[in-house]
């Protein structure tokens, strides 16, 4: 799996620099299908994988 920064970079190289999908794949070192998927999917979503801690006043929320 590649990071969101790489998705943005792939899209930049394709749309702004005019590089082909194959040349982008060689330059970055990913598979051509990954490049194709990054170009076709314009909206990448970020999923939080770590669990957040509760807020400091978590115990007292009911009182407030």
Secondary structure, DSSP 8 states (H G I E B T S, - for coil): ---HHHHHHHHHHHHTS---HHHHHHHHT--HHHHHHHHH---------S-----TTSTTTTT-
